[in-house]
């Protein structure tokens, strides 16, 4: 992935901003990570940052590669007025670990796989769980609704995680 530089206009001054790349990861890339991609994209757009943050999602496994999000994910997103248009499942690539600034996993198992893939690469991104960004969360992992069927609970966790994560990015990158 080619890194982009954006010129941001502030009065008469021009400031160069490096595009921020975010990848959300879950097991199969049809439930949690595409939900996070859609929710985060919606938040980024509503905050006027869509030209400054690039967002994608991927799965640890390739079982669902090329498929749209799970019906449960599409249904809850539609209820919330959030589009999942254009999102298709893909597997995490080793190059993602250098192309993305943030790789945000949904659970500890995903983190383990990502850290194993990253090894000791100097350019490895910030790998974290989504709920690491939620200070008041009693949970560390976003449960997989593919197995639980509870897409409403997962949406609430993803929404909270994405909201806190966006605040962190805005603070860290002075956006």
Secondary structure, 3 states (H helix, E strand, C coil): CCCCEEEEEECCEEEEEECEEEEEEECCCCCHHHHHHHHHHHHHHHCCCCCCEEEEEEECCCCCCCCCCCHHHHHHHHHCCCCCCCCCCCECCCCHHHHCCEEEECCHHHHHHHHHHHCCCCCCCEEEEHHHHCCCCCCCCCCCHHHHCCHHHHHHHHHHHHHHHHHHHHHHCCC
